[in-house]
Amino acid sequence: MWKESIRVEIQRAREAERVGNEGRVRVSARRAAGIALEELARHLPSYATEGSMIDQLASIGNSDAVPESIRAAANRLAARVNKDFTSPSTNPIDDAMIVIEFVGQMLDSA
């Protein structure tokens, strides 16, 4: 079920990207990554974090327990747009997939 929810969010992000709605791309990519992180916390409580998906992403982004590439992707996704409305995440879908693939690996080895 959680994998299907992620698939739907990634599909929404890709559709938003196709029509040029960068805000929706970020939201859907964040949701997809957040769904994966919720599943990770369900199976590995040491990854559990209170709060929103942004809080979960920020927690992973600050965790020494995950590789730097995962932390960087999570931090880019969690970051707010700057005053010019640009995001540190130049490709939110790719950043979400980095987090999602990490979660998949962690769950496979659990």
Secondary structure, DSSP 8 states (H G I E B T S, - for coil): -HHHHHHHHHHHHHHHHHTT-HHHHHHHHHHHHHHHHHHHHHH-GGG---S-HHHHHHHHHT-TTS-HHHHHHHHHHHS---TTS--S-S-HHHHHHHHHHHHHHHHHH-
